């Protein structure tokens, strides 16, 4: 059986060996969350031409880091993860993340799952409970957002 240390998985509880199967979902979600955060940091490094806490060279572009934005929840097929977008100031071009565009709160796969569930008879009121069961308690999905999506699907169908 696969075993990992709780410290390396960053899971709550006593230190020492534990069976990974019981915490597999949480471990996968936290690993994806850390990876996404690291990639967002690398996008800033690429924009500024230097790593965090490095001095700007003579050939590096203008600009500097300015902390992080508010936490954002992103619904993925393995659950909802929370990331904080880095902020930059005084740059020639704005920071446009290819990984996490503005106002996107779910991956394409989760977005494609919603109309399928609706067409199979899941009512608008049951979406919130079903998505929270699949994506976790942090799933950014409510009955009003499902109603907006349903109106869009109806307009697409009529067109």
GUKOL-680983 format. One line per field, with one value per atom (N, C-alpha, C, O): residue number from 1; residue in one letter; atom name; x, y, z. Coordinates in nm, 2 decimals, always signed. Example, Ala and Ser with C-alpha at 12.3 -4.5 7.8 and 13.67 -1.06 7.14 Angstrom:
# residues 2
k <- [1/1/1/1/2/2/2/2] $
r <- [A/A/A/A/S/S/S/S] $
a <- [N/CA/C/O/N/CA/C/O] $
xx <- [+1.32/+1.23/+1.32/+1.42/+1.28/+1.37/+1.29/+1.34] $
yy <- [-0.57/-0.45/-0.33/-0.33/-0.22/-0.11/+0.00/+0.11] $
zz <- [+0.78/+0.78/+0.78/+0.85/+0.71/+0.71/+0.79/+0.80] $
//
This chain:
# residues 159
k <- [1/1/1/1/2/2/2/2/3/3/3/3/4/4/4/4/5/5/5/5/6/6/6/6/7/7/7/7/8/8/8/8/9/9/9/9/10/10/10/10/11/11/11/11/12/12/12/12/13/13/13/13/14/14/14/14/15/15/15/15/16/16/16/16/17/17/17/17/18/18/18/18/19/19/19/19/20/20/20/20/21/21/21/21/22/22/22/22/23/23/23/23/24/24/24/24/25/25/25/25/26/26/26/26/27/27/27/27/28/28/28/28/29/29/29/29/30/30/30/30/31/31/31/31/32/32/32/32/33/33/33/33/34/34/34/34/35/35/35/35/36/36/36/36/37/37/37/37/38/38/38/38/39/39/39/39/40/40/40/40/41/41/41/41/42/42/42/42/43/43/43/43/44/44/44/44/45/45/45/45/46/46/46/46/47/47/47/47/48/48/48/48/49/49/49/49/50/50/50/50/51/51/51/51/52/52/52/52/53/53/53/53/54/54/54/54/55/55/55/55/56/56/56/56/57/57/57/57/58/58/58/58/59/59/59/59/60/60/60/60/61/61/61/61/62/62/62/62/63/63/63/63/64/64/64/64/65/65/65/65/66/66/66/66/67/67/67/67/68/68/68/68/69/69/69/69/70/70/70/70/71/71/71/71/72/72/72/72/73/73/73/73/74/74/74/74/75/75/75/75/76/76/76/76/77/77/77/77/78/78/78/78/79/79/79/79/80/80/80/80/81/81/81/81/82/82/82/82/83/83/83/83/84/84/84/84/85/85/85/85/86/86/86/86/87/87/87/87/88/88/88/88/89/89/89/89/90/90/90/90/91/91/91/91/92/92/92/92/93/93/93/93/94/94/94/94/95/95/95/95/96/96/96/96/97/97/97/97/98/98/98/98/99/99/99/99/100/100/100/100/101/101/101/101/102/102/102/102/103/103/103/103/104/104/104/104/105/105/105/105/106/106/106/106/107/107/107/107/108/108/108/108/109/109/109/109/110/110/110/110/111/111/111/111/112/112/112/112/113/113/113/113/114/114/114/114/115/115/115/115/116/116/116/116/117/117/117/117/118/118/118/118/119/119/119/119/120/120/120/120/121/121/121/121/122/122/122/122/123/123/123/123/124/124/124/124/125/125/125/125/126/126/126/126/127/127/127/127/128/128/128/128/129/129/129/129/130/130/130/130/131/131/131/131/132/132/132/132/133/133/133/133/134/134/134/134/135/135/135/135/136/136/136/136/137/137/137/137/138/138/138/138/139/139/139/139/140/140/140/140/141/141/141/141/142/142/142/142/143/143/143/143/144/144/144/144/145/145/145/145/146/146/146/146/147/147/147/147/148/148/148/148/149/149/149/149/150/150/150/150/151/151/151/151/152/152/152/152/153/153/153/153/154/154/154/154/155/155/155/155/156/156/156/156/157/157/157/157/158/158/158/158/159/159/159/159] $
r <- [X/X/X/X/X/X/X/X/X/X/X/X/X/X/X/X/X/X/X/X/X/X/X/X/X/X/X/X/X/X/X/X/X/X/X/X/X/X/X/X/X/X/X/X/X/X/X/X/X/X/X/X/X/X/X/X/X/X/X/X/X/X/X/X/X/X/X/X/X/X/X/X/X/X/X/X/X/X/X/X/X/X/X/X/X/X/X/X/X/X/X/X/X/X/X/X/X/X/X/X/X/X/X/X/X/X/X/X/X/X/X/X/X/X/X/X/X/X/X/X/X/X/X/X/X/X/X/X/X/X/X/X/X/X/X/X/X/X/X/X/X/X/X/X/X/X/X/X/X/X/X/X/X/X/X/X/X/X/X/X/X/X/X/X/X/X/X/X/X/X/X/X/X/X/X/X/X/X/X/X/X/X/X/X/X/X/X/X/X/X/X/X/X/X/X/X/X/X/X/X/X/X/X/X/X/X/X/X/X/X/X/X/X/X/X/X/X/X/X/X/X/X/X/X/X/X/X/X/X/X/X/X/X/X/X/X/X/X/X/X/X/X/X/X/X/X/X/X/X/X/X/X/X/X/X/X/X/X/X/X/X/X/X/X/X/X/X/X/X/X/X/X/X/X/X/X/X/X/X/X/X/X/X/X/X/X/X/X/X/X/X/X/X/X/X/X/X/X/X/X/X/X/X/X/X/X/X/X/X/X/X/X/X/X/X/X/X/X/X/X/X/X/X/X/X/X/X/X/X/X/X/X/X/X/X/X/X/X/X/X/X/X/X/X/X/X/X/X/X/X/X/X/X/X/X/X/X/X/X/X/X/X/X/X/X/X/X/X/X/X/X/X/X/X/X/X/X/X/X/X/X/X/X/X/X/X/X/X/X/X/X/X/X/X/X/X/X/X/X/X/X/X/X/X/X/X/X/X/X/X/X/X/X/X/X/X/X/X/X/X/X/X/X/X/X/X/X/X/X/X/X/X/X/X/X/X/X/X/X/X/X/X/X/X/X/X/X/X/X/X/X/X/X/X/X/X/X/X/X/X/X/X/X/X/X/X/X/X/X/X/X/X/X/X/X/X/X/X/X/X/X/X/X/X/X/X/X/X/X/X/X/X/X/X/X/X/X/X/X/X/X/X/X/X/X/X/X/X/X/X/X/X/X/X/X/X/X/X/X/X/X/X/X/X/X/X/X/X/X/X/X/X/X/X/X/X/X/X/X/X/X/X/X/X/X/X/X/X/X/X/X/X/X/X/X/X/X/X/X/X/X/X/X/X/X/X/X/X/X/X/X/X/X/X/X/X/X/X/X/X/X/X/X/X/X/X/X/X/X/X/X/X/X/X/X/X/X/X/X/X/X/X/X/X/X/X/X/X/X/X/X/X/X/X/X/X/X/X/X/X/X/X/X/X/X/X/X/X/X/X/X/X/X/X/X/X] $
a <- [N/CA/C/O/N/CA/C/O/N/CA/C/O/N/CA/C/O/N/CA/C/O/N/CA/C/O/N/CA/C/O/N/CA/C/O/N/CA/C/O/N/CA/C/O/N/CA/C/O/N/CA/C/O/N/CA/C/O/N/CA/C/O/N/CA/C/O/N/CA/C/O/N/CA/C/O/N/CA/C/O/N/CA/C/O/N/CA/C/O/N/CA/C/O/N/CA/C/O/N/CA/C/O/N/CA/C/O/N/CA/C/O/N/CA/C/O/N/CA/C/O/N/CA/C/O/N/CA/C/O/N/CA/C/O/N/CA/C/O/N/CA/C/O/N/CA/C/O/N/CA/C/O/N/CA/C/O/N/CA/C/O/N/CA/C/O/N/CA/C/O/N/CA/C/O/N/CA/C/O/N/CA/C/O/N/CA/C/O/N/CA/C/O/N/CA/C/O/N/CA/C/O/N/CA/C/O/N/CA/C/O/N/CA/C/O/N/CA/C/O/N/CA/C/O/N/CA/C/O/N/CA/C/O/N/CA/C/O/N/CA/C/O/N/CA/C/O/N/CA/C/O/N/CA/C/O/N/CA/C/O/N/CA/C/O/N/CA/C/O/N/CA/C/O/N/CA/C/O/N/CA/C/O/N/CA/C/O/N/CA/C/O/N/CA/C/O/N/CA/C/O/N/CA/C/O/N/CA/C/O/N/CA/C/O/N/CA/C/O/N/CA/C/O/N/CA/C/O/N/CA/C/O/N/CA/C/O/N/CA/C/O/N/CA/C/O/N/CA/C/O/N/CA/C/O/N/CA/C/O/N/CA/C/O/N/CA/C/O/N/CA/C/O/N/CA/C/O/N/CA/C/O/N/CA/C/O/N/CA/C/O/N/CA/C/O/N/CA/C/O/N/CA/C/O/N/CA/C/O/N/CA/C/O/N/CA/C/O/N/CA/C/O/N/CA/C/O/N/CA/C/O/N/CA/C/O/N/CA/C/O/N/CA/C/O/N/CA/C/O/N/CA/C/O/N/CA/C/O/N/CA/C/O/N/CA/C/O/N/CA/C/O/N/CA/C/O/N/CA/C/O/N/CA/C/O/N/CA/C/O/N/CA/C/O/N/CA/C/O/N/CA/C/O/N/CA/C/O/N/CA/C/O/N/CA/C/O/N/CA/C/O/N/CA/C/O/N/CA/C/O/N/CA/C/O/N/CA/C/O/N/CA/C/O/N/CA/C/O/N/CA/C/O/N/CA/C/O/N/CA/C/O/N/CA/C/O/N/CA/C/O/N/CA/C/O/N/CA/C/O/N/CA/C/O/N/CA/C/O/N/CA/C/O/N/CA/C/O/N/CA/C/O/N/CA/C/O/N/CA/C/O/N/CA/C/O/N/CA/C/O/N/CA/C/O/N/CA/C/O/N/CA/C/O/N/CA/C/O/N/CA/C/O/N/CA/C/O/N/CA/C/O/N/CA/C/O/N/CA/C/O/N/CA/C/O/N/CA/C/O/N/CA/C/O/N/CA/C/O/N/CA/C/O/N/CA/C/O/N/CA/C/O/N/CA/C/O/N/CA/C/O/N/CA/C/O/N/CA/C/O/N/CA/C/O] $
xx <- [+0.08/+0.00/+0.09/+0.19/+0.05/+0.12/+0.12/+0.01/+0.23/+0.24/+0.32/+0.42/+0.27/+0.34/+0.34/+0.26/+0.43/+0.43/+0.33/+0.31/+0.27/+0.17/+0.24/+0.18/+0.36/+0.43/+0.45/+0.43/+0.49/+0.52/+0.39/+0.39/+0.28/+0.15/+0.08/-0.02/+0.14/+0.08/-0.06/-0.15/-0.08/-0.21/-0.22/-0.12/-0.34/-0.35/-0.33/-0.35/-0.29/-0.28/-0.14/-0.05/-0.12/+0.01/+0.11/+0.07/+0.23/+0.34/+0.36/+0.32/+0.43/+0.45/+0.39/+0.33/+0.39/+0.34/+0.19/+0.13/+0.12/-0.03/-0.06/+0.01/-0.17/-0.22/-0.27/-0.35/-0.22/-0.25/-0.39/-0.45/-0.44/-0.57/-0.68/-0.77/-0.68/-0.79/-0.78/-0.89/-0.66/-0.65/-0.62/-0.57/-0.64/-0.60/-0.66/-0.59/-0.79/-0.86/-0.80/-0.78/-0.79/-0.73/-0.59/-0.55/-0.51/-0.37/-0.36/-0.28/-0.45/-0.45/-0.49/-0.43/-0.60/-0.64/-0.54/-0.51/-0.47/-0.37/-0.25/-0.18/-0.21/-0.10/-0.13/-0.04/-0.25/-0.29/-0.29/-0.25/-0.34/-0.34/-0.20/-0.18/-0.11/+0.03/+0.09/+0.16/+0.07/+0.12/+0.06/+0.14/-0.07/-0.12/-0.06/-0.03/-0.05/+0.01/+0.16/+0.20/+0.23/+0.37/+0.37/+0.46/+0.28/+0.28/+0.24/+0.29/+0.15/+0.11/+0.23/+0.26/+0.31/+0.44/+0.54/+0.60/+0.55/+0.64/+0.59/+0.68/+0.46/+0.42/+0.46/+0.50/+0.46/+0.51/+0.66/+0.71/+0.73/+0.88/+0.91/+1.00/+0.83/+0.86/+0.82/+0.89/+0.72/+0.68/+0.78/+0.82/+0.83/+0.93/+1.08/+1.16/+1.10/+1.24/+1.33/+1.45/+1.27/+1.35/+1.26/+1.14/+1.32/+1.25/+1.22/+1.26/+1.14/+1.10/+1.23/+1.32/+1.23/+1.34/+1.47/+1.57/+1.47/+1.59/+1.58/+1.48/+1.70/+1.71/+1.69/+1.73/+1.64/+1.62/+1.75/+1.82/+1.78/+1.90/+1.88/+1.76/+1.98/+1.97/+1.88/+1.82/+1.88/+1.80/+1.66/+1.59/+1.63/+1.50/+1.39/+1.42/+1.27/+1.16/+1.12/+1.15/+1.06/+1.01/+0.90/+0.84/+0.88/+0.77/+0.82/+0.94/+0.73/+0.76/+0.64/+0.52/+0.66/+0.55/+0.48/+0.54/+0.35/+0.28/+0.18/+0.06/+0.23/+0.15/+0.06/+0.10/-0.05/-0.15/-0.29/-0.32/-0.37/-0.51/-0.58/-0.53/-0.71/-0.80/-0.79/-0.76/-0.82/-0.83/-0.94/-1.05/-0.91/-1.01/-1.03/-0.93/-1.16/-1.19/-1.20/-1.27/-1.14/-1.15/-1.20/-1.14/-1.31/-1.37/-1.30/-1.31/-1.24/-1.18/-1.25/-1.33/-1.21/-1.28/-1.23/-1.29/-1.13/-1.09/-1.13/-1.09/-1.20/-1.25/-1.22/-1.17/-1.26/-1.24/-1.10/-1.08/-1.02/-0.89/-0.90/-0.97/-0.82/-0.81/-0.67/-0.57/-0.66/-0.54/-0.54/-0.65/-0.43/-0.42/-0.34/-0.22/-0.40/-0.33/-0.22/-0.26/-0.10/+0.00/-0.03/-0.09/+0.00/-0.02/+0.11/+0.21/+0.11/+0.23/+0.19/+0.08/+0.29/+0.27/+0.38/+0.48/+0.34/+0.44/+0.50/+0.62/+0.42/+0.47/+0.42/+0.31/+0.49/+0.45/+0.33/+0.24/+0.32/+0.20/+0.13/+0.21/+0.00/-0.06/-0.03/+0.00/-0.04/-0.03/-0.15/-0.26/-0.14/-0.26/-0.22/-0.13/-0.28/-0.24/-0.31/-0.43/-0.22/-0.28/-0.34/-0.42/-0.29/-0.34/-0.47/-0.56/-0.49/-0.61/-0.66/-0.63/-0.74/-0.79/-0.88/-0.94/-0.90/-0.99/-1.13/-1.17/-1.20/-1.34/-1.37/-1.49/-1.28/-1.30/-1.30/-1.21/-1.41/-1.42/-1.43/-1.44/-1.43/-1.44/-1.36/-1.35/-1.31/-1.24/-1.35/-1.46/-1.30/-1.38/-1.46/-1.58/-1.39/-1.45/-1.57/-1.67/-1.56/-1.67/-1.78/-1.90/-1.74/-1.85/-1.92/-2.04/-1.86/-1.92/-2.01/-2.10/-1.98/-2.06/-2.19/-2.29/-2.20/-2.32/-2.44/-2.55/-2.43/-2.55/-2.59/-2.70/-2.49/-2.51/-2.60/-2.70/-2.56/-2.64/-2.78/-2.88/-2.80/-2.93/-3.01/-3.13/-2.95/-3.03/-3.07/-3.17/-2.99/-3.03/-3.13/-3.16/-3.18/-3.29/-3.26/-3.34/-3.13/-3.10/-3.16/-3.14/-3.25/-3.32/-3.22/-3.12/-3.27/-3.18/-3.15/-3.04/-3.25/-3.23/-3.14/-3.08/-3.12/-3.04/-2.89/-2.80/-2.87/-2.73/-2.63/-2.52/-2.67/-2.58/-2.54/-2.42/-2.63/-2.60/-2.51/-2.42/-2.55/-2.47/-2.33/-2.24/-2.32/-2.18/-2.10/-1.98/-2.16/-2.08/-2.04/-1.93/-2.12/-2.08/-1.96/-1.87/-1.97/-1.86/-1.74/-1.62/-1.75/-1.64/-1.60/-1.50/-1.67/-1.63/-1.72/-1.79/-1.70/-1.78/-1.75/-1.84/-1.64/-1.60/-1.64/-1.60/-1.72/-1.77/-1.84/-1.94/-1.79/-1.86/-1.97/-1.97/-2.08/-2.19/-2.32/-2.33/-2.41/-2.54/-2.66/-2.64/-2.78/-2.90/-2.91/-2.96/-2.87/-2.89/-2.79/-2.82/-2.67/-2.57/-2.62/-2.60/-2.68/-2.74/-2.85/-2.87/-2.93/-3.04/-2.99/-3.04/-2.88/-2.82/-2.76/-2.78/-2.70/-2.64/-2.76/-2.75/-2.87/-2.98/-3.04/-3.08/-3.05/-3.10/-3.01/-3.06/-2.88/-2.78/-2.80/-2.79/-2.82/-2.84/-2.96/-2.97/-3.07/-3.20/-3.18/-3.23/-3.11/-3.09/-3.01/-3.04/-2.90/-2.82/-2.91/-2.90/-3.00/-3.09/-3.18/-3.21/-3.24/-3.33/-3.26/-3.31/-3.14/-3.06/-3.02/-2.96] $
yy <- [-0.12/+0.00/+0.12/+0.13/+0.23/+0.35/+0.42/+0.45/+0.46/+0.54/+0.66/+0.66/+0.77/+0.90/+0.96/+0.91/+1.05/+1.11/+1.23/+1.29/+1.25/+1.36/+1.49/+1.59/+1.51/+1.63/+1.66/+1.77/+1.56/+1.59/+1.61/+1.68/+1.56/+1.58/+1.70/+1.75/+1.76/+1.88/+1.86/+1.94/+1.74/+1.71/+1.72/+1.71/+1.75/+1.77/+1.64/+1.53/+1.64/+1.52/+1.50/+1.58/+1.39/+1.36/+1.33/+1.29/+1.35/+1.32/+1.17/+1.10/+1.12/+0.98/+0.93/+1.00/+0.80/+0.73/+0.72/+0.71/+0.73/+0.71/+0.65/+0.66/+0.59/+0.53/+0.65/+0.73/+0.66/+0.77/+0.76/+0.86/+0.64/+0.63/+0.71/+0.77/+0.72/+0.79/+0.94/+1.01/+0.99/+1.14/+1.17/+1.28/+1.07/+1.09/+1.21/+1.29/+1.23/+1.35/+1.48/+1.57/+1.49/+1.61/+1.64/+1.75/+1.53/+1.54/+1.59/+1.67/+1.53/+1.57/+1.72/+1.79/+1.76/+1.89/+1.99/+2.10/+1.96/+2.05/+2.06/+2.16/+1.95/+1.94/+2.03/+2.10/+2.02/+2.10/+2.25/+2.34/+2.28/+2.42/+2.48/+2.59/+2.40/+2.45/+2.47/+2.56/+2.37/+2.38/+2.51/+2.58/+2.53/+2.65/+2.78/+2.87/+2.78/+2.90/+2.92/+3.04/+2.82/+2.83/+2.87/+2.96/+2.82/+2.87/+3.01/+3.09/+3.06/+3.20/+3.29/+3.39/+3.24/+3.31/+3.32/+3.42/+3.21/+3.20/+3.29/+3.34/+3.31/+3.41/+3.55/+3.63/+3.58/+3.72/+3.72/+3.83/+3.62/+3.62/+3.64/+3.72/+3.58/+3.60/+3.74/+3.80/+3.80/+3.94/+4.04/+4.13/+4.02/+4.11/+4.08/+4.17/+3.96/+3.92/+3.89/+3.90/+3.87/+3.83/+3.76/+3.77/+3.69/+3.62/+3.71/+3.83/+3.66/+3.73/+3.78/+3.69/+3.90/+3.95/+3.97/+4.00/+3.96/+3.99/+4.13/+4.19/+4.19/+4.33/+4.33/+4.24/+4.44/+4.46/+4.50/+4.59/+4.42/+4.45/+4.56/+4.61/+4.60/+4.72/+4.68/+4.77/+4.55/+4.51/+4.46/+4.42/+4.45/+4.39/+4.50/+4.62/+4.46/+4.55/+4.62/+4.57/+4.74/+4.81/+4.73/+4.65/+4.77/+4.71/+4.64/+4.60/+4.61/+4.54/+4.47/+4.49/+4.37/+4.30/+4.38/+4.47/+4.36/+4.43/+4.34/+4.36/+4.24/+4.15/+4.06/+4.02/+4.03/+3.93/+3.99/+4.07/+3.95/+3.98/+3.90/+3.82/+3.91/+3.83/+3.69/+3.65/+3.60/+3.46/+3.43/+3.49/+3.34/+3.31/+3.16/+3.08/+3.12/+2.97/+2.94/+3.01/+2.82/+2.77/+2.63/+2.54/+2.60/+2.47/+2.39/+2.42/+2.27/+2.18/+2.05/+2.03/+1.96/+1.82/+1.74/+1.64/+1.79/+1.72/+1.79/+1.75/+1.90/+1.97/+2.12/+2.17/+2.20/+2.34/+2.38/+2.33/+2.45/+2.50/+2.65/+2.72/+2.70/+2.84/+2.89/+2.83/+2.99/+3.05/+3.20/+3.26/+3.27/+3.41/+3.46/+3.42/+3.55/+3.60/+3.71/+3.80/+3.69/+3.80/+3.93/+3.93/+4.04/+4.17/+4.23/+4.21/+4.31/+4.38/+4.53/+4.56/+4.62/+4.76/+4.81/+4.76/+4.93/+5.00/+4.92/+4.93/+4.83/+4.75/+4.82/+4.88/+4.79/+4.84/+4.78/+4.84/+4.65/+4.57/+4.51/+4.47/+4.50/+4.44/+4.29/+4.23/+4.24/+4.10/+4.03/+4.04/+3.95/+3.87/+3.73/+3.68/+3.66/+3.52/+3.43/+3.44/+3.34/+3.24/+3.13/+3.06/+3.11/+3.00/+3.03/+2.94/+3.15/+3.18/+3.32/+3.42/+3.32/+3.45/+3.51/+3.45/+3.64/+3.71/+3.66/+3.62/+3.66/+3.62/+3.48/+3.44/+3.39/+3.25/+3.18/+3.20/+3.11/+3.04/+2.89/+2.82/+2.84/+2.70/+2.66/+2.74/+2.54/+2.49/+2.46/+2.45/+2.44/+2.41/+2.28/+2.27/+2.18/+2.05/+2.06/+2.00/+2.14/+2.16/+2.23/+2.20/+2.33/+2.41/+2.32/+2.34/+2.22/+2.13/+2.03/+1.97/+2.00/+1.91/+1.96/+1.89/+2.09/+2.15/+2.13/+2.09/+2.17/+2.14/+2.00/+1.96/+1.91/+1.77/+1.72/+1.65/+1.77/+1.73/+1.79/+1.73/+1.91/+1.98/+1.90/+1.88/+1.86/+1.78/+1.65/+1.59/+1.59/+1.46/+1.47/+1.37/+1.59/+1.61/+1.66/+1.66/+1.71/+1.76/+1.90/+1.99/+1.93/+2.05/+2.16/+2.14/+2.29/+2.40/+2.41/+2.44/+2.38/+2.38/+2.27/+2.29/+2.16/+2.05/+2.07/+2.00/+2.16/+2.18/+2.22/+2.16/+2.31/+2.36/+2.24/+2.23/+2.16/+2.05/+1.94/+1.89/+1.91/+1.82/+1.87/+1.79/+1.99/+2.04/+2.05/+2.03/+2.09/+2.09/+1.95/+1.93/+1.85/+1.71/+1.67/+1.60/+1.71/+1.67/+1.76/+1.71/+1.89/+1.98/+2.04/+2.11/+2.00/+2.05/+2.16/+2.22/+2.20/+2.30/+2.44/+2.53/+2.46/+2.59/+2.61/+2.71/+2.52/+2.54/+2.67/+2.69/+2.75/+2.88/+2.87/+2.91/+2.80/+2.78/+2.79/+2.73/+2.87/+2.89/+2.87/+2.86/+2.87/+2.85/+2.97/+2.95/+3.09/+3.20/+3.19/+3.23/+3.14/+3.12/+3.01/+3.02/+2.91/+2.81/+2.86/+2.83/+2.95/+3.01/+3.10/+3.10/+3.17/+3.25/+3.16/+3.19/+3.05/+2.96/+2.89/+2.88/+2.86/+2.80/+2.89/+2.85/+3.02/+3.12/+3.13/+3.14/+3.12/+3.12/+2.99/+3.00/+2.88/+2.75/+2.76/+2.71/+2.82/+2.83/+2.92/+2.89/+3.03/+3.12/+3.05/+3.07/+2.97/+2.90/+2.80/+2.79/+2.73/+2.63/+2.70/+2.64/+2.81/+2.88/+2.93/+2.92/+2.98/+3.03/+2.91/+2.93] $
zz <- [+0.00/+0.00/+0.00/+0.07/-0.08/-0.09/+0.04/+0.10/+0.10/+0.22/+0.20/+0.13/+0.26/+0.26/+0.40/+0.48/+0.42/+0.55/+0.55/+0.45/+0.66/+0.67/+0.65/+0.59/+0.69/+0.67/+0.52/+0.48/+0.44/+0.30/+0.23/+0.13/+0.27/+0.21/+0.26/+0.21/+0.37/+0.43/+0.48/+0.46/+0.54/+0.59/+0.74/+0.81/+0.79/+0.94/+1.01/+0.95/+1.13/+1.22/+1.26/+1.24/+1.33/+1.39/+1.28/+1.17/+1.31/+1.22/+1.21/+1.30/+1.11/+1.10/+0.97/+0.89/+0.96/+0.84/+0.85/+0.96/+0.74/+0.73/+0.60/+0.50/+0.59/+0.46/+0.38/+0.42/+0.26/+0.17/+0.11/+0.07/+0.10/+0.04/+0.10/+0.03/+0.23/+0.30/+0.28/+0.28/+0.25/+0.22/+0.08/+0.05/-0.01/-0.15/-0.22/-0.29/-0.20/-0.26/-0.21/-0.29/-0.08/-0.02/-0.07/-0.10/-0.07/-0.12/-0.26/-0.30/-0.35/-0.49/-0.50/-0.58/-0.43/-0.44/-0.39/-0.45/-0.28/-0.22/-0.32/-0.33/-0.38/-0.47/-0.59/-0.64/-0.65/-0.76/-0.72/-0.80/-0.60/-0.55/-0.54/-0.59/-0.49/-0.48/-0.62/-0.64/-0.71/-0.84/-0.92/-0.98/-0.91/-0.97/-0.91/-0.99/-0.78/-0.72/-0.77/-0.79/-0.78/-0.83/-0.97/-1.01/-1.06/-1.20/-1.21/-1.29/-1.13/-1.13/-1.09/-1.15/-0.99/-0.95/-1.07/-1.09/-1.14/-1.26/-1.37/-1.44/-1.39/-1.48/-1.45/-1.54/-1.32/-1.28/-1.30/-1.34/-1.27/-1.29/-1.44/-1.47/-1.53/-1.67/-1.71/-1.80/-1.66/-1.70/-1.65/-1.72/-1.53/-1.47/-1.51/-1.49/-1.56/-1.59/-1.48/-1.49/-1.36/-1.24/-1.14/-1.15/-1.05/-0.95/-0.83/-0.83/-0.74/-0.62/-0.54/-0.52/-0.49/-0.41/-0.49/-0.43/-0.62/-0.70/-0.75/-0.78/-0.75/-0.80/-0.95/-1.03/-1.00/-1.14/-1.21/-1.17/-1.31/-1.39/-1.49/-1.50/-1.55/-1.65/-1.77/-1.83/-1.80/-1.92/-1.89/-1.98/-1.76/-1.72/-1.73/-1.72/-1.76/-1.78/-1.65/-1.54/-1.66/-1.54/-1.47/-1.53/-1.35/-1.27/-1.15/-1.13/-1.06/-0.93/-0.88/-0.92/-0.80/-0.73/-0.63/-0.57/-0.62/-0.52/-0.45/-0.45/-0.39/-0.30/-0.39/-0.50/-0.33/-0.39/-0.38/-0.30/-0.48/-0.47/-0.38/-0.30/-0.37/-0.29/-0.33/-0.44/-0.23/-0.27/-0.37/-0.36/-0.46/-0.56/-0.56/-0.55/-0.57/-0.57/-0.72/-0.80/-0.75/-0.89/-0.88/-0.82/-0.95/-0.95/-1.06/-1.17/-1.02/-1.11/-1.10/-1.01/-1.18/-1.18/-1.06/-1.03/-0.99/-0.87/-0.74/-0.63/-0.76/-0.64/-0.66/-0.76/-0.56/-0.56/-0.49/-0.38/-0.56/-0.51/-0.49/-0.56/-0.40/-0.37/-0.41/-0.36/-0.49/-0.52/-0.51/-0.50/-0.49/-0.48/-0.60/-0.62/-0.69/-0.80/-0.76/-0.68/-0.80/-0.77/-0.84/-0.95/-0.78/-0.84/-0.87/-0.81/-0.98/-1.02/-1.04/-1.07/-1.03/-1.05/-1.15/-1.16/-1.21/-1.29/-1.41/-1.43/-1.47/-1.58/-1.71/-1.71/-1.81/-1.95/-2.00/-2.06/-1.96/-2.00/-1.88/-1.79/-1.87/-1.75/-1.74/-1.84/-1.62/-1.60/-1.65/-1.59/-1.76/-1.81/-1.79/-1.87/-1.70/-1.68/-1.78/-1.81/-1.84/-1.93/-1.86/-1.91/-1.74/-1.65/-1.59/-1.59/-1.54/-1.47/-1.51/-1.45/-1.63/-1.68/-1.57/-1.49/-1.59/-1.50/-1.51/-1.62/-1.40/-1.39/-1.43/-1.44/-1.44/-1.46/-1.33/-1.25/-1.30/-1.17/-1.18/-1.07/-1.30/-1.32/-1.44/-1.54/-1.45/-1.57/-1.67/-1.65/-1.80/-1.91/-1.89/-1.92/-1.83/-1.81/-1.71/-1.73/-1.60/-1.51/-1.58/-1.56/-1.66/-1.74/-1.83/-1.85/-1.89/-1.99/-1.91/-1.97/-1.79/-1.71/-1.67/-1.66/-1.65/-1.60/-1.69/-1.65/-1.82/-1.91/-1.92/-1.94/-1.92/-1.92/-1.81/-1.82/-1.69/-1.57/-1.58/-1.54/-1.63/-1.65/-1.74/-1.72/-1.86/-1.96/-1.91/-1.95/-1.81/-1.76/-1.64/-1.58/-1.62/-1.52/-1.39/-1.30/-1.36/-1.23/-1.23/-1.31/-1.13/-1.12/-1.07/-1.01/-1.10/-1.07/-0.92/-0.88/-0.84/-0.69/-0.64/-0.54/-0.71/-0.67/-0.71/-0.67/-0.81/-0.86/-0.75/-0.74/-0.66/-0.55/-0.47/-0.44/-0.42/-0.34/-0.41/-0.36/-0.54/-0.62/-0.64/-0.63/-0.68/-0.71/-0.58/-0.58/-0.47/-0.34/-0.30/-0.25/-0.34/-0.31/-0.40/-0.36/-0.53/-0.62/-0.61/-0.62/-0.59/-0.60/-0.46/-0.45/-0.36/-0.22/-0.18/-0.26/-0.05/+0.01/-0.05/-0.05/-0.11/-0.16/-0.31/-0.37/-0.36/-0.50/-0.52/-0.46/-0.61/-0.64/-0.73/-0.85/-0.69/-0.77/-0.68/-0.58/-0.73/-0.65/-0.75/-0.87/-0.69/-0.77/-0.87/-0.98/-0.83/-0.92/-1.04/-1.15/-1.01/-1.12/-1.22/-1.34/-1.17/-1.25/-1.34/-1.45/-1.28/-1.35/-1.47/-1.58/-1.44/-1.55/-1.66/-1.78/-1.62/-1.72/-1.80/-1.92/-1.73/-1.80/-1.90/-2.01/-1.87/-1.96/-2.09/-2.20/-2.06/-2.18/-2.26/-2.38/-2.20/-2.27/-2.35/-2.47/-2.30/-2.37/-2.49/-2.60/-2.47/-2.59/-2.70/-2.81/-2.66/-2.76/-2.83/-2.95/-2.76/-2.82/-2.92/-3.03/-2.88/-2.97/-3.10/-3.21/-3.08/-3.19/-3.28/-3.39] $
//
